[in-house]
Amino acid sequence: MRSKNLAALDRITLPELEETLNLHTLKQIPVDQWTEFSWSVSRHSLFDRCKRQYYLNYYGARRVREAQNEMVSAIWWLKQGITLKMWIGSVVHNVVQQAMRAYRDGQPMTHAEVLGLAVQLFHGGLIASERGSKHEGQWVVLMEHLYPDDKLLIDPAAEQTLRELIHNFLTSESYALIRSLPAEAIYEIDESFQSFLMEGIPKLGSVRIFAIPDLLLMHNDVVTIIDWKTGDAERETIRYQAGVYRLYAHEAYNIPEYAINVQIVDLAYGGQVLEPPGGTPTLDETQEFITGSIASMVERMDYPMYNTVSIENFPMTNDLVLCQTCPFKRVCWRHTGTHE
């Protein structure tokens, strides 16, 4: 299925593809919970990174079943593409999530069980990606298999990297803190679709803000949010991610700002706890950041009511280095280092 859908891209030019996608993303259809505009830190980061990648990810691949269009299906498959580093990070988060739930449910996992599960999931994903099949009910599409002509090889040191990250989690101060608290202190473990509404957004009214903490603890009327990082823990956006977590906890639990702490745990460097670069923003600062980011996105819409956009308003980046790890480089004709 994946190969068949992607093969359609060999029969089309860049201008033809852009015309096809424009017909798809400019179609005025009442929005639903899946297509209404929403905001997250990851959405902001992608918008800031490359406007074309943002367009393809959030608009080109939407309504894929209803579209019944082989080009839209091809974009959807490319959207699934991830780097090996991202897959390792996904496995770590999955395993940490399972370990936290096991502890909360009174059946803590041993260190050997945690590590064994991580290695099993890691290799299962590699096999599924190569075969073009699902793993644990989800598609795993590694760039090494999405772009076989690039002759990317699976790094033989990847499993060792995974083992070190899991070791750093198991020996971290944050994991020790969690195990020192009663199980009922664990309120949230990477819950899906956690969000809150921001009102008064120009041209949109209200916007759903997604914030999914890796772990939210509440003990003695103090909230501690833990965010596990497997790399790039010094990124500037992490500061605002911490701010959004704080704002989420304030909105969801009516907790005062001073009683909400955010820990960035850098598993790539021994599991040390980092203060977000520049400190965690205040609630007011975070709200100002979000509204400014949303305004920049809305400015490029055609009809905010329908969340429709035109591809012309989302140019490709000029930084070709970014293209090397972008799953959409094929539809920008940059997968071979040239584009039309």
Buried (B, 14 or more C-beta within 10 A) or exposed (E): EBEEBBEBBEEBEEEEBBEBBBEBBBEEEEBEEEBBBBBBBEBBBBBEBBBBBBBBBBBBBBBBEEBEBBBBBBBBBBBBBBBBBBBBBBBBBBBBBBBBBBBBEEEBBEEEBBBBBBBEBBBBBBEBBBEBEEBEEEBBBBBBBBBEEEEBEBEEEBBEBBBBBBBBBBEBEBBEBBEEBEEEBBBBBBEEEBBBEBEEBEEBEEBBBBBBBBBBBBBEEEBBBBBBBBBEBBBEBBBBBBBBBBBBBBBBBEBEBEBBBBBBBBBBEEBBEBEBBEEBBEBEBBBEBBBEBBEEBBEBBBEBEBBBBBBEEBEBBEEBEBBBEBBBBBBBBBBEEEBE
